[in-house]
């Protein structure tokens, strides 16, 4: 009822004030440090011990500072002992700041939101200072990844738009000149321009579809719809489209080694997406050209798609992490290429979603790359 005080549980009434304060401090999930005006540590709760990686032998604020490297998160500048938040609070001034803390014991770094407040008694005398630390490392990393993602996506989506606009302007110019001269437009040239537009639109469509698939995977809704189909003509069709797309540049040759037919029970759209991504990477990461070899075959109860190029290759340290998470890209030469780092990730989801796997192999930088996708055959072909 309004105006009535809640009854204090008997167990709490039996505790002394200091004992209750200690229990509450230890139970708090937020890291808390309490210091006396002379700098002696009155309390450091377990959350603070874990976050700061300090042991219970520390007895003063000075020893606590010596166990850490403290920097201003925004500027990266070291925070002097005289400017530490606990020191300011012990001087009577509340303070808060985002900091980067490096534990000297393990060299591990954390980003924290820190706030310190002076504590006064009923007479207004300063009797302590309380420092609270909230670990925001994951939040900061998430913000960084989002900013990087938006930057990459903006760049990738703008890249096809530039040639699209240029080609549209070229087509309009040719039509105007033909009209002014009273002749028919050059239909062969127009067809070539329209084919270029179609390729750029296909590229944008592929980017958007890949982003949607990553979003579905993040929500746990990346589903497969298995149906019987013949994989061999699908491989030939995708390779043929890459032959047409790269014909103007003339740098790449394609070789296909595939049986006349290979019936599978799988998600056809997803497998096509896998082919587009893996063959696309082979073309993109072999800028000097060369031969892209695509092999399709049976390996026991599995269908295997192997795509090998003569491109920039992959360093040994990059191979284990590529394709494990979205937006991961290779370092070195690979970092200079456009891309969002999701092609191999989606290809892995497709292969593993069928009960198979993706394998990446390279003899090193400038020695080409081979990507092999395997998934169970799972049944007969169309009509079976």
Secondary structure, 3 states (H helix, E strand, C coil): CCCCCCCCCHHHHCCCHHHHHHHHHHHCCCEEEEECCCCEEEEECHHHHHHHCCCCCCCEHHHHHHCEEEEECCCCCECCHHHCHHHHHHCCCCEEEEEEEEECCCCCEEEEEEEEEEEECCCCCEEEEEEEEEECHHHHHHHHHHHHHHHHHHHHHHHHHHHHHHHHHHHHHHHHHHHHHCCCCCHHHHHHHHHHHHHHHHHHHHHHHHHHHHHHHHHCCCCCCCEEEEHHHHHHHHHHHHHHHHCCCCCEEEEEECCCCCEEEECHHHHHHHHHHHHHHHHHCCCCCEEEEEEEEEECCEEEEEEECCCCCCCHHHHCCCCCCCCCCCCHHHHHCCCCCCHHHHHHHHHHHCCCEEEEECCCCCCCCEEEEEEECCCCCCCC
